Amino acid sequence: MKPLVLISSKDPDFLLVFGHILSVAGFETRLITADKEIARAIRTAAPLAVILDCHPGDRAIAKQCIALKSSEATKATPLAGLVAPRSGKLHLDLIKAGVDEIFSRPFAPEQLLTWLHGKAGISKSSRETESGDLMQGDFRLERQTHRTFFKQKEIAMPPIEFKLLRSLLAQPGKVFSREELVATAWPEHAAATDVRGVDVHIARLRKRLRASVGSDLIRTVRSAGYAFAPEW
């Protein structure tokens, strides 16, 4: 079941843009057009978070946030405000109201996705052992032997795919460009390697992981690259 994200906006086009971005990233979205409906929707739908489309001079939005953060039924739900440039007073009002995160336009959608993935528990922190092995959730990647394990079960893969996976797992949620991944997998031939060759290896890695883990762990960000983020 996909995590639900409520989008509070009076602009239907806003949902078309951000709803599509969130849907591709593995989230379900629902539009709320009336501020007074937010609390009811939180109580009945238990969303992962609420995205607030904020506009300069909108005094009601800060008051609404205060009410949401003061109620036992809604205060635990994360709120993210999207504000226009030069909205200093509104920005400050939202902070005082207890909004969990504020994004100032223009911003990269990946920033919002990374925040939501964190709330969904997708972006668990990775760590390296003394021997250089990478630990990320149920994954363990052994640097010296180039062996990959998921829940103690080995996933056989060639060195190039191992290097790609290690880069993605080391920074979950981060979008790596093809150029960055080429430099990771073919450092000695980075200048001469066709960056589109990354797509072939990512496709093979994605298929291999899907067969072993049962879900798609690599997200494609159009015109940008790839990121480690399980689908929900």
Sequence and secondary structure as in RCSB ss.txt:
>XXXX:A:sequence
MKPLVLISSKDPDFLLVFGHILSVAGFETRLITADKEIARAIRTAAPLAVILDCHPGDRAIAKQCIALKSSEATK
ATPLAGLVAPRSGKLHLDLIKAGVDEIFSRPFAPEQLLTWLHGKAGISKSSRETESGDLMQGDFRLERQTHRTFF
KQKEIAMPPIEFKLLRSLLAQPGKVFSREELVATAWPEHAAATDVRGVDVHIARLRKRLRASVGSDLIRTVRSAG
YAFAPEW
>XXXX:A:secstr
   EEEEE S HHHHHHHHHHHHHTT EEEEE STTHHHHHHHHH  SEEEEE  TT HHHHHHHHHHHHSTTTT
TS EEEEE TT HHHHHHHHHHT SEEEESS  HHHHHHHHHHHHT     EE TT  EEETTEEEETTTTEEEE
TTEEE   HHHHHHHHHHHHSTT  B HHHHHHHH GGGTTTS TTHHHHHHHHHHHHHHHHHSS  EEEETTTE
EEE    
